[in-house]
Amino acid sequence: MQAIILCGGLGTRLREETEFRPKPMVNVGPRPILWHIMKIYARYGHTDFILPLGYKGEVIKDYFCHYELMNNDITIELGKPDSFCLHNCHDERGWSITLANTGERTLKGGRLKRVERYVKGDTFLLTYGDGVADIDLDALLAFHRSHGKICTVTGINPTSQFGGLHVQGDRVMNFREKPKEAKENLVSGGFFVFERRIFDYLTPDENCDLEYGPLERLAAEGQLMVYRHAGFWYCMDTQRDMDKLNQLWDAGNPPWKVW
């Protein structure tokens, strides 16, 4: 199943790092957080990726276009510029990565709509390019298939700066992006599952958001369900968050490392 990872935001709260690169390319340990997210999906067999690019998207393109050269040992013969041999030194086998320019200022809904032509199936996965978790993607998909609605969002324990979910049972009754007072028991942690019908709720306009409007409408129509994730989840939103994730990585057993 295809996994879309939103990679186009400005990352203004992490300006110390994002002045020079997009937030998904900020390192956790030796690799960008984007790589960590992709490894989580790959652990469950989802290695067909679509990356909607925006701010400094050329940095992400450059990273993957040179991935084999930069992540393998190489034997070269001087005087023969076309003669070199790559020695397999990494485990990322069979990854297909579509890198799509979706506009520097485009909001998330517009970015998603602009990559519609690359989505092959009726169901696909989507998450943000700055959050990691030890989520069981098989269980998430099984839950999504059990209810037959358009969208499943992963609900996590409260963190006030993220979108609040007002739920009854497993149904999301109301979706509020970054509420001023986060009294909800769950907030949005990304790791969505969508049916292709979501595209009927979106436009390619750069002002088309995902949370404001489309997800609110899905909730009002009873088409948005929540999968409760009680395990580890963390978002790299600020310098402090980046430092925390790197501390966890350096400690040797990062909770999101499920591969």
Backbone as numpy.savetxt, mean C-alpha at the origin, in Angstrom:
# Nx Ny Nz CAx CAy CAz Cx Cy Cz
-3.63 -12.65 -7.33 -4.48 -11.46 -7.33 -3.60 -10.23 -7.33
-4.03 -9.20 -8.06 -3.22 -7.99 -8.15 -3.31 -7.16 -6.87
-2.21 -6.51 -6.55 -2.14 -5.63 -5.38 -1.73 -4.24 -5.85
-2.56 -3.25 -5.55 -2.27 -1.87 -5.86 -1.74 -1.20 -4.60
-0.60 -0.55 -4.70 -0.01 0.16 -3.57 0.10 1.64 -3.95
-0.62 2.48 -3.24 -0.66 3.91 -3.55 0.67 4.55 -3.18
1.34 5.15 -4.18 2.71 5.64 -3.99 2.88 7.11 -4.36
1.79 7.86 -4.48 1.92 9.18 -5.08 1.86 10.37 -4.16
1.63 10.18 -2.85 1.44 11.30 -1.94 2.69 12.12 -1.70
2.49 13.31 -1.12 3.59 14.24 -0.90 4.37 13.93 0.37
3.76 13.26 1.34 4.46 12.91 2.57 4.94 14.12 3.34
4.07 15.12 3.50 4.49 16.39 4.08 4.90 16.29 5.55
4.38 15.32 6.29 4.75 15.19 7.70 6.13 14.56 7.90
6.70 14.10 6.81 8.04 13.49 6.87 8.99 14.26 5.94
8.85 15.58 5.99 9.54 16.44 5.03 11.05 16.25 5.06
11.62 15.90 6.22 13.07 15.72 6.30 13.56 14.67 5.29
12.72 13.67 5.04 13.07 12.60 4.11 12.46 12.80 2.73
11.21 13.28 2.69 10.49 13.32 1.42 10.81 14.54 0.57
11.67 15.39 1.06 12.15 16.47 0.20 12.94 15.92 -0.97
13.51 14.74 -0.77 14.41 14.16 -1.78 13.86 12.90 -2.44
12.84 12.27 -1.84 12.30 11.03 -2.38 10.87 10.86 -1.91
10.06 10.08 -2.62 8.68 9.84 -2.16 8.67 8.99 -0.90
7.65 9.16 -0.07 7.62 8.46 1.22 7.76 6.94 1.09
7.14 6.29 0.08 7.32 4.83 -0.02 8.78 4.40 -0.21
9.66 5.34 -0.57 11.06 5.00 -0.77 11.93 5.33 0.44
11.33 5.77 1.53 12.08 5.99 2.76 12.43 4.63 3.37
13.66 4.46 3.76 14.15 3.15 4.19 13.67 2.75 5.59
13.35 1.48 5.70 13.24 0.79 6.99 14.28 -0.31 6.94
15.32 -0.17 7.76 16.47 -1.04 7.57 17.14 -0.67 6.26
17.58 -1.65 5.48 18.30 -1.36 4.24 17.40 -1.16 3.03
16.08 -1.34 3.18 15.18 -1.30 2.02 14.05 -0.29 2.24
13.48 0.23 1.14 12.34 1.14 1.25 11.14 0.46 1.90
10.32 1.23 2.59 9.13 0.64 3.20 8.23 0.03 2.14
8.25 0.55 0.92 7.49 -0.04 -0.18 7.88 -1.49 -0.39
9.16 -1.78 -0.35 9.64 -3.17 -0.50 9.07 -4.06 0.59
9.04 -3.58 1.82 8.49 -4.35 2.93 7.01 -4.68 2.68
6.25 -3.69 2.21 4.83 -3.91 1.93 4.66 -4.97 0.83
5.48 -4.86 -0.20 5.40 -5.83 -1.29 5.77 -7.23 -0.82
6.72 -7.33 0.08 7.11 -8.64 0.62 5.96 -9.27 1.42
5.18 -8.44 2.11 4.01 -8.96 2.84 3.03 -9.58 1.85
2.73 -8.87 0.76 1.81 -9.41 -0.24 2.40 -10.65 -0.91
3.68 -10.62 -1.22 4.32 -11.75 -1.90 4.30 -13.00 -1.03
4.36 -12.82 0.29 4.31 -13.96 1.21 3.05 -14.79 0.99
1.96 -14.13 0.55 0.69 -14.82 0.33 0.42 -15.06 -1.17
1.47 -14.94 -1.97 1.36 -15.29 -3.38 0.89 -14.17 -4.29
0.76 -12.96 -3.78 0.30 -11.83 -4.59 1.50 -11.03 -5.05
1.96 -11.31 -6.26 3.20 -10.71 -6.77 2.98 -9.91 -8.05
1.72 -9.62 -8.37 1.39 -8.78 -9.53 1.00 -7.42 -8.98
1.93 -6.46 -9.06 1.76 -5.17 -8.40 1.47 -4.05 -9.41
0.63 -3.13 -8.98 0.40 -1.89 -9.71 0.74 -0.75 -8.76
1.65 0.12 -9.18 2.08 1.23 -8.34 1.69 2.54 -9.00
0.60 3.19 -8.54 0.24 4.52 -9.05 1.23 5.55 -8.51
1.96 6.18 -9.39 3.03 7.09 -9.00 2.57 8.55 -9.09
3.21 9.38 -8.29 2.92 10.82 -8.31 4.18 11.58 -7.98
4.23 12.14 -6.78 5.36 12.95 -6.33 6.66 12.15 -6.40
7.62 12.67 -7.15 8.93 12.04 -7.33 8.82 10.57 -7.73
7.86 10.28 -8.58 7.66 8.91 -9.03 8.84 8.34 -9.79
9.68 9.22 -10.35 10.84 8.75 -11.10 11.83 8.01 -10.19
11.82 8.32 -8.88 12.70 7.63 -7.95 12.29 6.16 -7.82
10.99 5.91 -7.79 10.49 4.54 -7.70 10.75 3.79 -9.00
10.56 4.46 -10.14 10.87 3.84 -11.43 12.33 3.46 -11.51
13.19 4.36 -11.09 14.63 4.10 -11.15 15.00 2.92 -10.27
14.38 2.83 -9.09 14.70 1.76 -8.15 14.41 0.39 -8.76
13.24 0.24 -9.38 12.87 -1.06 -9.92 13.53 -1.34 -11.27
13.77 -0.30 -12.05 14.45 -0.53 -13.33 15.89 -1.01 -13.12
16.50 -0.65 -12.00 17.86 -1.07 -11.71 17.92 -2.13 -10.61
16.79 -2.71 -10.29 16.73 -3.63 -9.15 17.67 -4.82 -9.31
17.69 -5.44 -10.49 18.52 -6.62 -10.70 20.01 -6.27 -10.58
20.40 -5.14 -11.15 21.80 -4.76 -11.09 22.24 -4.42 -9.67
21.35 -3.78 -8.92 21.73 -3.30 -7.60 21.57 -4.35 -6.50
20.86 -5.43 -6.78 20.58 -6.42 -5.74 21.14 -7.81 -6.07
21.98 -7.89 -7.07 22.68 -9.13 -7.40 24.18 -8.89 -7.44
24.96 -9.93 -7.21 26.38 -9.88 -7.53 26.52 -9.94 -9.05
27.56 -9.33 -9.57 27.73 -9.22 -11.02 29.17 -9.59 -11.40
29.31 -10.38 -12.46 30.62 -10.62 -13.06 30.66 -9.91 -14.41
31.67 -9.05 -14.59 31.81 -8.33 -15.85 33.18 -8.60 -16.43
33.29 -8.42 -17.75 34.58 -8.57 -18.42 34.92 -7.23 -19.06
35.98 -6.62 -18.58 36.37 -5.32 -19.10 36.74 -5.42 -20.57
36.36 -4.40 -21.30 36.58 -4.39 -22.74 35.42 -4.98 -23.51
34.49 -5.61 -22.81 33.28 -6.16 -23.43 32.07 -5.63 -22.65
31.62 -4.42 -22.99 30.56 -3.76 -22.20 29.25 -4.53 -22.16
29.03 -5.40 -23.13 27.79 -6.17 -23.13 27.94 -7.52 -22.43
29.12 -7.78 -21.90 29.37 -9.07 -21.28 29.35 -8.94 -19.76
28.23 -9.32 -19.18 28.17 -9.37 -17.72 27.18 -10.45 -17.32
27.40 -10.97 -16.15 26.59 -12.07 -15.65 26.04 -11.71 -14.28
24.73 -11.84 -14.13 24.08 -11.60 -12.84 24.01 -12.91 -12.06
24.38 -12.85 -10.79 24.30 -14.01 -9.92 23.11 -13.81 -8.98
22.19 -14.74 -8.99 20.95 -14.59 -8.22 21.25 -14.47 -6.73
20.95 -13.31 -6.17 21.25 -13.05 -4.77 20.04 -12.54 -3.99
18.89 -12.52 -4.62 17.69 -12.07 -3.89 16.56 -13.05 -4.13
15.51 -12.91 -3.34 14.41 -13.88 -3.36 13.17 -13.38 -4.10
13.24 -12.22 -4.71 12.05 -11.64 -5.35 11.87 -12.23 -6.75
11.25 -13.39 -6.81 11.06 -14.10 -8.07 9.65 -13.89 -8.61
9.55 -13.63 -9.88 8.26 -13.59 -10.53 7.41 -12.37 -10.23
8.00 -11.32 -9.66 7.24 -10.11 -9.41 6.99 -9.36 -10.71
5.74 -9.01 -10.94 5.38 -8.15 -12.06 4.97 -6.80 -11.49
5.61 -5.73 -11.96 5.40 -4.41 -11.36 5.04 -3.42 -12.46
3.82 -2.91 -12.41 3.37 -1.88 -13.34 3.52 -0.52 -12.66
4.35 0.32 -13.24 4.64 1.64 -12.69 3.89 2.67 -13.53
2.86 3.28 -12.97 1.94 4.13 -13.74 1.97 5.55 -13.22
2.31 6.49 -14.07 2.25 7.90 -13.71 0.79 8.32 -13.59
0.40 8.84 -12.43 -1.00 9.22 -12.23 -1.15 10.68 -11.80
-0.08 11.48 -11.97 -0.17 12.90 -11.68 0.37 13.24 -10.31
1.13 14.31 -10.23 1.79 14.67 -8.98 0.80 15.08 -7.90
-0.30 15.73 -8.28 -1.24 16.27 -7.29 -2.55 15.48 -7.20
-2.65 14.41 -7.92 -3.89 13.65 -7.96 -4.17 13.00 -6.61
-5.43 13.05 -6.18 -5.82 12.40 -4.94 -6.01 10.90 -5.18
-6.19 10.16 -4.10 -6.13 8.70 -4.18 -7.20 8.08 -5.08
-8.41 8.62 -5.05 -9.46 8.07 -5.90 -9.14 8.25 -7.37
-8.62 9.43 -7.72 -8.22 9.67 -9.11 -7.07 8.77 -9.53
-6.14 8.54 -8.62 -5.02 7.63 -8.94 -5.53 6.22 -9.22
-6.45 5.76 -8.38 -6.99 4.42 -8.57 -7.73 4.32 -9.90
-8.54 5.30 -10.21 -9.28 5.29 -11.47 -8.33 5.29 -12.67
-7.23 6.00 -12.57 -6.31 6.12 -13.69 -5.52 4.84 -13.96
-5.53 3.89 -13.02 -4.88 2.60 -13.29 -5.90 1.49 -13.55
-7.15 1.86 -13.73 -8.21 0.86 -13.97 -7.86 -0.05 -15.13
-7.27 0.50 -16.18 -6.98 -0.30 -17.38 -5.96 -1.42 -17.12
-5.21 -1.31 -16.02 -4.23 -2.35 -15.71 -4.78 -3.43 -14.78
-5.97 -3.24 -14.27 -6.58 -4.21 -13.36 -7.25 -5.30 -14.18
-6.85 -6.54 -13.96 -7.28 -7.63 -14.84 -8.53 -8.36 -14.33
-8.68 -8.49 -13.05 -9.74 -9.33 -12.52 -10.89 -8.55 -11.90
-11.83 -9.28 -11.32 -12.99 -8.66 -10.68 -12.68 -8.23 -9.25
-11.65 -8.81 -8.63 -11.31 -8.50 -7.25 -9.83 -8.15 -7.19
-9.49 -7.13 -6.41 -8.08 -6.76 -6.27 -7.83 -6.22 -4.87
-6.55 -6.16 -4.52 -6.10 -5.68 -3.22 -5.55 -4.27 -3.36
-5.64 -3.50 -2.29 -5.11 -2.14 -2.31 -4.69 -1.73 -0.91
-3.56 -1.03 -0.84 -3.17 -0.45 0.44 -2.36 0.81 0.18
-2.03 1.48 1.30 -1.23 2.69 1.23 0.26 2.33 1.25
1.08 3.23 0.72 2.51 2.95 0.59 3.33 3.33 1.80
2.71 3.33 2.99 3.48 3.72 4.18 3.12 2.93 5.43
2.36 1.82 5.28 1.95 1.06 6.46 2.27 -0.42 6.33
2.74 -1.02 7.43 3.07 -2.45 7.45 2.29 -3.13 8.56
2.07 -4.43 8.39 1.31 -5.19 9.38 1.64 -6.67 9.24
1.33 -7.41 10.30 1.46 -8.88 10.23 0.12 -9.50 9.85
-0.58 -8.86 8.94 -1.94 -9.25 8.57 -1.95 -10.58 7.80
-2.95 -11.39 8.07 -3.17 -12.65 7.36 -4.02 -12.35 6.13
-3.38 -12.22 4.99 -4.10 -11.83 3.77 -5.05 -12.93 3.29
-4.75 -14.18 3.58 -5.67 -15.25 3.23 -6.98 -15.11 4.00
-6.88 -14.80 5.29 -8.07 -14.61 6.11 -8.84 -13.37 5.68
-8.12 -12.31 5.33 -8.76 -11.09 4.83 -9.58 -11.38 3.57
-9.00 -12.11 2.63 -9.70 -12.44 1.39 -10.88 -13.36 1.65
-10.71 -14.33 2.53 -11.82 -15.23 2.85 -12.99 -14.46 3.44
-12.70 -13.52 4.31 -13.75 -12.68 4.89 -14.44 -11.87 3.80
-13.66 -11.28 2.91 -14.24 -10.47 1.84 -15.18 -11.30 0.97
-14.75 -12.47 0.63 -15.58 -13.32 -0.24 -16.84 -13.81 0.47
-16.81 -13.81 1.78 -17.95 -14.33 2.53 -19.15 -13.38 2.53
-18.91 -12.08 2.34 -20.02 -11.14 2.48 -20.54 -10.58 1.16
-19.77 -10.65 0.08 -20.27 -10.27 -1.23 -20.42 -8.78 -1.46
-19.84 -7.94 -0.63 -19.93 -6.49 -0.81 -18.78 -5.98 -1.68
-18.83 -4.69 -1.99 -17.84 -4.11 -2.90 -16.47 -3.97 -2.24
-16.46 -3.63 -0.96 -15.19 -3.30 -0.33 -15.07 -3.86 1.08
-13.86 -4.30 1.41 -13.49 -4.62 2.78 -12.31 -3.75 3.16
-12.39 -3.10 4.31 -11.28 -2.32 4.85 -10.80 -3.01 6.12
-9.50 -3.00 6.33 -8.95 -3.57 7.55 -9.06 -2.56 8.69
-9.71 -2.97 9.79 -9.86 -2.12 10.95 -8.83 -2.48 12.00
-8.18 -1.45 12.55 -7.15 -1.65 13.56 -7.51 -0.88 14.82
-6.72 -1.03 15.86 -6.96 -0.32 17.10 -6.76 1.18 16.91
-7.40 2.00 17.74 -7.45 3.45 17.48 -6.09 4.13 17.38
-5.97 4.98 16.38 -4.88 5.93 16.22 -5.52 7.18 15.66
-5.52 8.25 16.39 -6.44 9.35 16.15 -6.31 10.01 14.79
-5.11 9.95 14.16 -4.96 10.70 12.92 -5.46 9.95 11.70
-6.02 8.75 11.88 -6.46 7.98 10.72 -7.97 7.86 10.68
-8.49 7.42 9.54 -9.92 7.42 9.29 -10.71 6.56 10.24
-11.72 7.15 10.87 -12.52 6.43 11.85 -13.62 5.61 11.22
-13.90 4.44 11.80 -14.93 3.54 11.31 -16.00 3.38 12.39
-17.24 3.73 12.06 -18.37 3.47 12.94 -19.01 2.18 12.45
-18.94 1.12 13.25 -19.35 -0.19 12.77 -20.48 -0.76 13.61
-21.28 -1.59 12.96 -22.27 -2.43 13.62 -22.04 -3.84 13.11
-21.63 -4.73 14.01 -21.24 -6.06 13.57 -20.00 -5.95 12.71
-20.07 -6.46 11.48 -18.96 -6.34 10.54 -19.23 -5.28 9.48
-20.37 -4.60 9.57 -20.71 -3.61 8.56 -20.24 -2.23 9.00
-19.60 -1.51 8.08 -19.21 -0.13 8.33 -20.40 0.77 8.05
-20.89 1.46 9.06 -22.04 2.34 8.92 -21.63 3.73 8.47
-20.40 4.12 8.83 -19.95 5.46 8.50 -18.43 5.46 8.44
-17.89 6.15 7.42 -16.45 6.28 7.28 -16.10 7.75 7.38
-15.24 8.10 8.34 -14.82 9.50 8.50 -13.31 9.57 8.43
-12.80 10.26 7.43 -11.36 10.39 7.25 -10.80 11.41 8.24
-9.87 10.95 9.08 -9.20 11.79 10.07 -10.18 12.62 10.89
-11.08 11.98 11.64 -12.04 12.73 12.46 -11.33 13.55 13.52
-11.92 14.69 13.88 -11.32 15.57 14.89 -11.28 14.88 16.25
-12.30 14.11 16.57 -12.32 13.37 17.81 -12.50 11.89 17.49
-11.44 11.12 17.67 -11.46 9.71 17.28 -11.92 8.85 18.46
-13.24 8.69 18.61 -13.78 7.89 19.69 -14.15 6.48 19.22
-13.93 6.21 17.92 -14.30 4.92 17.37 -13.41 3.82 17.94
-13.94 2.62 17.99 -13.15 1.49 18.45 -12.15 1.02 17.39
-12.42 1.32 16.12 -11.56 0.91 15.03 -11.26 2.10 14.13
-10.08 2.05 13.51 -9.75 3.02 12.48 -9.26 2.27 11.25
-9.25 2.95 10.12 -8.82 2.33 8.88 -7.32 2.10 8.88
-6.94 0.86 8.60 -5.52 0.53 8.49 -5.11 0.19 7.07
-5.93 0.60 6.07 -5.62 0.23 4.69 -5.89 -1.24 4.47
-5.02 -1.89 3.70 -5.16 -3.31 3.36 -6.62 -3.62 2.98
-7.05 -2.95 1.91 -8.40 -3.09 1.38 -8.48 -4.29 0.43
-9.71 -4.78 0.26 -10.06 -5.64 -0.87 -11.23 -4.97 -1.58
-11.12 -4.83 -2.90 -12.15 -4.18 -3.69 -12.67 -5.10 -4.78
-13.94 -4.97 -5.06 -14.50 -5.51 -6.29 -14.38 -4.44 -7.37
-14.35 -4.87 -8.60 -14.14 -3.94 -9.71 -15.22 -2.86 -9.78
-16.36 -3.11 -9.17 -17.44 -2.12 -9.18 -17.04 -0.81 -8.51
-15.94 -0.79 -7.75 -15.50 0.45 -7.13 -15.23 1.53 -8.17
-14.82 1.11 -9.37 -14.49 2.10 -10.39 -15.70 2.93 -10.81
-16.91 2.41 -10.59 -18.11 3.19 -10.89 -18.29 4.36 -9.93
-17.57 4.34 -8.82 -17.66 5.39 -7.81 -16.56 6.43 -7.96
-15.68 6.24 -8.94 -14.50 7.08 -9.09 -14.48 7.80 -10.43
-13.72 8.88 -10.50 -13.45 9.57 -11.75 -11.94 9.78 -11.85
-11.42 10.01 -13.06 -9.98 10.26 -13.20 -9.57 11.67 -12.83
-10.52 12.50 -12.40 -10.21 13.87 -12.02 -9.22 13.87 -10.87
-8.28 14.80 -10.88 -7.24 14.81 -9.84 -7.80 15.14 -8.45
-9.00 15.70 -8.38 -9.62 16.02 -7.10 -10.52 14.91 -6.56
-10.54 13.77 -7.23 -11.34 12.64 -6.77 -10.60 11.90 -5.67
-11.10 11.98 -4.45 -10.48 11.30 -3.32 -11.06 9.89 -3.21
-10.49 9.11 -2.32 -11.00 7.77 -2.06 -11.82 7.74 -0.79
-11.27 8.33 0.29 -11.97 8.31 1.57 -13.14 9.29 1.57
-12.88 10.54 1.22 -13.96 11.53 1.14 -14.78 11.25 -0.12
-16.01 10.88 0.04 -16.87 10.62 -1.11 -17.08 9.14 -1.35
-16.20 8.47 -2.11 -16.45 7.07 -2.48 -16.64 6.12 -1.30
-15.71 6.10 -0.33 -15.88 5.18 0.80 -17.05 5.58 1.68
-17.29 6.88 1.81 -18.45 7.33 2.57 -19.74 6.86 1.89
-19.77 6.93 0.58 -20.95 6.48 -0.17 -21.14 4.97 -0.05
-20.03 4.22 -0.14 -20.13 2.77 0.02 -20.67 2.41 1.40
-20.20 3.13 2.42 -20.69 2.86 3.77 -22.19 3.14 3.87
-22.63 4.25 3.28 -24.05 4.61 3.33 -24.91 3.59 2.60
-24.36 2.94 1.58 -25.10 1.97 0.78 -24.95 0.54 1.33
-24.25 0.38 2.43 -24.07 -0.95 3.00 -23.10 -1.82 2.23
-22.17 -1.21 1.49 -21.24 -1.94 0.65 -19.81 -1.94 1.19
-19.63 -1.48 2.42 -18.30 -1.41 3.01 -18.28 -2.22 4.30
-17.43 -3.23 4.34 -17.33 -4.11 5.50 -15.93 -3.98 6.11
-15.81 -4.39 7.38 -14.54 -4.25 8.07 -14.01 -5.63 8.49
-12.74 -5.84 8.23 -12.02 -7.01 8.71 -11.18 -6.57 9.90
-11.41 -7.15 11.03 -10.71 -6.74 12.25 -9.34 -7.40 12.34
-8.32 -6.56 12.45 -6.95 -7.06 12.60 -6.45 -6.65 13.97
-6.25 -7.64 14.83 -5.84 -7.38 16.20 -4.33 -7.46 16.40
-3.61 -7.78 15.34 -2.16 -7.93 15.46 -1.41 -6.63 15.27
-0.18 -6.76 14.82 0.69 -5.59 14.65 0.28 -4.79 13.42
0.33 -3.48 13.55 0.14 -2.55 12.43 0.85 -1.26 12.78
1.53 -0.67 11.81 2.21 0.60 12.07 2.34 1.38 10.77
2.16 2.68 10.88 2.24 3.57 9.72 3.40 4.53 9.89
4.15 4.74 8.84 5.27 5.69 8.87 4.78 7.05 8.40
4.30 7.84 9.35 3.72 9.14 9.03 4.66 10.29 9.37
5.52 10.10 10.36 6.40 11.15 10.83 7.82 10.60 11.04
8.75 11.50 11.35 10.12 11.10 11.66 10.15 10.13 12.83
9.31 10.38 13.82 9.26 9.50 14.98 8.81 8.09 14.57
7.83 8.01 13.66 7.37 6.71 13.18 8.48 5.98 12.43
9.21 6.73 11.60 10.31 6.12 10.86 11.36 5.56 11.81
11.68 6.34 12.84 12.67 5.88 13.82 12.18 4.63 14.54
10.90 4.59 14.88 10.34 3.43 15.58 10.43 2.17 14.72
10.05 2.28 13.45 10.11 1.12 12.56 11.55 0.64 12.39
12.48 1.57 12.30 13.88 1.18 12.16 14.41 0.54 13.43
13.95 1.00 14.58 14.34 0.35 15.83 13.83 -1.09 15.88
12.60 -1.29 15.45 12.04 -2.65 15.43 12.81 -3.54 14.45
13.17 -2.98 13.30 13.93 -3.76 12.33 15.31 -4.11 12.87
15.98 -3.13 13.46 17.33 -3.34 13.97 17.36 -4.32 15.15
16.22 -4.44 15.85 16.15 -5.37 16.98 16.18 -6.83 16.52
15.94 -7.06 15.23 16.14 -8.39 14.67 14.90 -9.23 14.45
13.75 -8.79 14.96 12.53 -9.58 14.77 11.33 -8.65 14.55
11.33 -7.90 13.45 10.24 -6.96 13.20 8.91 -7.70 13.05
7.87 -7.24 13.71 6.60 -8.00 13.74 5.96 -8.19 12.36
6.20 -7.28 11.44 5.57 -7.39 10.12 6.35 -8.30 9.16
7.50 -8.79 9.56 8.33 -9.62 8.68 7.76 -11.04 8.68
6.75 -11.26 7.83 6.06 -12.55 7.76 6.64 -13.44 6.68
7.62 -12.95 5.93 8.23 -13.73 4.85 9.45 -14.47 5.34
